[in-house]
Amino acid sequence: MRLTGFALWDGERFRGTSTLNWSGDRIEAVGTVEDAAEPELCVIPGLVDTHVHLVGYAGEGTADFATWPLVTTRDEQVLHGVAHAQRALRGGVTTVRDLAADDAQVAIRRVFDAGILPGPRVLAHGMVGMTAGHNDLFVPPAFPLRKPVADGPDECRKLVRTWARAGMDGIKIATSGGVLSIGDRNGWRNQTPAEVEATVDEARALGMRVAAHAHSHAGIQAALDAGVDSIEHATLMSIEQAEAIAARGMTVGPTLLINEAIAAGSVPVTAQAMEKAAELVAARDELFAAAARAGVRFVLGTDANGHHVRFGDQMQEVGRMTQVLGMDAETALRSATSLAARSIGLGDRVGTLAAGMGADFLVLRGRPWERIEDLRLENLVAVVSRGRVVSGALPR
């Protein structure tokens, strides 16, 4: 198949009026032409969201974030996860990384990869966390069906191995408390240095990347000391930590919209969650802007879960990155495409439009690498995922 005469931004730079040829899920060639067929349209890579949670309520209206997973069967939860993934895809997100995955997300990934249902590329990271840690505190104490936890270095290694056997792509840890976890505090330590070290070492031995949830200064330092691949949130990082993150080439998913929404109470949350988020957001913007100036590589990571950030809101997050982080439009777009793809180990497959890459791209009205406000759902003309049109229609 072929598109010709369209402005093309390839994930790194503007290539001018171009032609794009693909066959199945493979781009065969990208070239330059003189005549513009549709001057107002452009082609860019599909977006890559490095931090989502697919399994959550996907219906109309709202459901209680804390109780919905406890009163909904597992089979039904998986269908909601599929609906979320497909909603993200229709919104221009062709790759997602789920950072609290289990067998459900692995099953969703396999169904999409096999072409049984249309869906984005999915990476699944299993959680290795402690009893009474951030991930464990989403479930009330009296509820008997709890996700696995790991206490002590040996249990951490065993859980990493269990997730590897289940087909996970990577591991997530928490080195601080969190906002939405019940009774939690942002500054609480999660796991000892020995437990974190064992988890990261075992993940490395099995070829798995490690993402670390961390809000507090101490939690960020623990993630740095452990040598993780990415830090999620990193809300209270100091300038010294930012310089270390930049020097090591680590990436940060800032999850801007979700913390703002929780702090403002514009989504259904507890008073405690509002208080915790407000404390973080009050200090965040100045720290993040300084971190960006220090060279920290921020990537698109929304923490979308269908409750507090919807699937399909990713374009809004990219725009917000320019406002909070001081990025120009092109830097923000790289952070949502080529840089995001490299940060999760898929840089040789997605995020860039070049011969040999996967055929994931968007047709849009406007020039989002020049005007980030052009990156919005209303301007989306077509979404191509794995070489197939999954939303809208290609121009003739």
N, C-alpha and C positions, 0 to 999 in steps of 0.2 A: 504494500500500500504506500501511498505517497501524498504528502502535503507540499505544496510549492507556492512561493511568492508571499511568504509570511515573515514578519519580524521574528527572529528567534534569539532567545537568551538561553544559553546552554547549561546554566548552573554556575558558571563562573563569570561570563561576560556576554555582551551583546554581539551576535555574529552577523548582524545586518539582515537584509532580505535573503531568505534561505529556502532550501528544499530539504525535506526530511523523508527518508525512505525506511520502511520497516516491513519485516515479514514475521508474523507471529510475535513472540515476545523477544524480538531482537531488532535493534536499529541497525540497518545495513549501511546507511550513508547519511551524512549531513554535508550539504554544499551550499554555495552562494549563487544567487541568481540576480538578475537586474530588475525584472518587472515585479511589482508588488500587486498580488491578486486581491488582497483585502488589507488595505493600508491601516485600518483601525484595529486589526486583530494581531495577536502575537501568540507564540508557542513558548512555553517554559516547562521545566521538569515538574513532575508531580511532587507535592509536598511530602515531607518526612516528619512525622511527629514521634519524637523519641521517648515520650512518656505518656501513656494512656492506661486506662483500666476498662477493658471492654465489657466485663460482666457487671451490669448494673441495670436498673430499670430503664427501658427504652420506649415506654408507651407515652400516650398523651397525658398532660397534667403532671402531677408530682406523686412520688411515693416516698415513704420515709427511708432515708439513706441507711439508718442503722438496722431497721427491722426487715426491710425488703429481702435481704439475702437469707434471713432466718425463717421466712414463711413462704418461700418460693422454691419449688422443686429444682433439682439440679438440671434436669432436661429443659425446663422452661428458662432457666438462667442462661443456658448456652444459646438458646434462640434469641434472647435479648442481646447477647454478645455479638451474634451475627448481624443483628439489626443495627447495632452501633457501628460495627466495622463498615457495613455497607453505606450507612449515612455519612461516615467520614469520607468514604470513597467518592460519593456524589458531591461532597464539598471540596474535592480536589486533593485529598490526602491519599496517596497511593501506597504508602508504607507506614506502619505503626509498630511501636514497641510497647508491649504490655509489661508493666513492671510489678505485677503481683499475680503472676500466672500460675496455673496448675494444669491438670489434664484438660480442662475445658478449652483454654486458649490454644493448647497444642492441637486439640481436635479441630478447632476453627481454622487454624493455620493449615492443617493438612487438607481440609475440605476445599479451601481456597486454592492451595497450590495444585491440587488435582483437577481444578476446573469444574468441580461438581456444582459450586455456587460462585458467582462473581464476588470478589472481595479484594481488599488491599493485601499487600505482602505483610505478614505478621511475624514479628519476633517475640518470643516468650521468655521472660526472666522469672525464675522461681525465687521466692523469698526465703532467706535464711535469717530468722530473728529469734529473739529470746522470749521466754515466758514473761508476760507483763511488759513486753516491748511494744513499739509503735504498731506493728502489724497485728499482734495478739490483742491489743486493746480495742479493736473494732468489734469484738464479740463480747457480750455481757458475761460475767463470771459464771452464772448459773446455766448457761447454754452448753449442752454436752458435746456438740459437734464443732470441734475447733480445728483450724488449720494447723499443720505441723509447726512445731517450734524446735529450737536447738539450744541446749544449755551445756556449756563446756566445749572445748575444742574438738573432742572426738565426735560429739553429736553434730557439730557444725559440719565437719568433714562428711559424716554419713548423710546429712540432708543434701549437701551439694551433690554427692554421688547419686542419691535418690532422684534428684531433679534431672541430673544428666541422663539417667536411665529412662526417665519419662519423656525425654526428647526436648528438654529445654535448650534454648540458645544461649542463655546467660543466667547470672545470679544477681539478685538485689539484696543489699543489706541496709540496715538503719543504724546510724551512729548518733542519732539524737531522737528525742520525742517528736511528736507531730501535732498537727492542728485538729484533724477530724477524729483521731483516735480518742476513745472514751476515757476520761479521767487522766489523760496524758498531760505532759508539760514539754514545751519545746526544748528546754534545756536539759532534760533527763538523759543520762548516759544510756545507750543501748549496747549491751555486750561489752565484754572486757577486751583489752588489746589482744590477748591471746586468742580469744574466740574470733575476733575479726581477722587476725592474721591467718588462722587456720582456714577460715572460709575463703579468703582471697587466694591463699596458696593452693588449696584444693581445686578451686575454680580454674586457676592458671594451668594446673597440671592436666585438666580436662579440656583445655582450649576454650574456656568460657569467659566472656567479659563480665566485669562486675560494676554495677551502678550502686551508688550509696546515697540514700536519703539522709540529708543533714540540713538543719536550720541553724543551729547554734554555732558559735565560734569553736567551742570544744568539739562538737560533732564534726565540723568541717576539718578540723585539725586531725581528728582520728581517721577520717577518710583519706586525707593527704598522707598521713603516716603509713597507712595500709597500702597505698599505691593503687587505688581503684582507677577505673577507666573514666568514669564520669561522676559528677556530683549533682544530685537532683535538689533543687531549691537553692541551697547555698546562701540563704537569705542574709545572714549576718557575717559574711566573710570580711575579714580585715584586709587592708591594702597589702600587708605582708603575705597573707594567704593568697590573695588575688595574684600577686607576682609569682608565687610558687606554682599556682595552678597554670598560669600562662607559660611559665618556663618549662613545665612538664608536658605541655600540649594536651592537658585534660580539658574536657568540655563541661559546661554547666547548662542544665535545663532550668530556666528561671521560674517557670510556672506563674506568670504574672496575674492573669485574669482570675484564676481560682482564688488566690489569696485576697485579692481586692474584693471579689464578690462575697466571700465569707466575712471579711472585715466589715463590709458595709451592710451585711444582713440582707442583701438583695436576693439571696437564695436561702432555702430552708436549712437552718443550722441551729445548734444549741448556743446559748449565751456564752458558754465556756469557749466554744470554737471561735465565736466572734471576737472574744477578748484576746485569745491567743493570736489570731490572724492580724488583728488591729495592731498589736504590739510589734509584730514582724514588719508589717507594711509601713508603719511609722518611721522605721529606721532604714528600710530597704532601698529606696530610690537613690539616695546619695551614695550608698555603698556600692550599688550595682553600676552606677555611672562611673564611679572611680575604678571599679574592676574592669569595665570595658575599656577605659583609657589605658589601663595597665596591660591590656592585651589578652584578657580572658576571652576564650572562644565560647560565646553563648550559642546554643542551638535551640531550635523549636522543641519545646517540651511543655505540654499544656496541663498534664494531670487530668485530662478529660475523663469523666466517669458517667456522664449522662445526667447527673444530679446537679453538680455545681458548675461545671463547664460542659456544654453540649458538644457532641460530635457534629462537626460542621462549623464550629467557632474558631478553627485553627487560623483562618486568615485574619481574624480580629487580633489574635495573639501576636502574629507577625507584625501587624501595624503598631501594636502596643510596645513591642520591642524597640521600635525606632524612637518612641517617646520617652521611655524610661531609661534605655541604655545609651541613647544618643547616637544610635547607628544611622547611617544613611540608608536609603531604600535598597540599594544593591547589596550592601553588607547583610541587611536583614534577610533578603531573599536567599543569599548564599547560606545563611544560618538555618534556613528552612528546607534547603535542597541538598547541594553538594556537601557542605560541611556536616549537616545532620546525618547524611548517609554514611560518610566516612567515620563519624563518631560511633556508629553502631556496627561497623564492620561490613557495610554493604556498599562502600564507595566504588567498588569495581562492578557494581550491578545497577544501581539506581542513583538518582540525584543529579546526574549529568546527561546531557543529550549528545552522544557521540557514537560512532560506529562500534558495534559489539556490546553496547549497553542494553539493558532491558527497555522495553517500549512502554514507559510510563510518562505521560506528558499531559499538559493542559493547554487548551485553546481559550484565550481570554481577549476581552476588549481592553485596550489601553497599553501602557508601558510600565508595569509594576516595578521594574528595576530603576526607573526614574521617579515614579510617583507611587509610593507604596499604597496610597488610597485607591489605586486601580485594582489592587488585589482584594476583591470582594466577590461574594457569591453572585451578586447581580450581574457581574461581568463575565461569569463563567459560561463559555459556549459549549465546550465538550471536555469530557474526561476520558482519557485512554489509559487503560490499565492492562499490562501484560499483552499489549498489542490490540486489545479490543475496546471499542467504544462502549463505556458502561454508563454514561450519562450525557445527555445532550446529543448533538449531531455535528459531525465534521462539515465544515464549509465545502461546497461543491466547486 
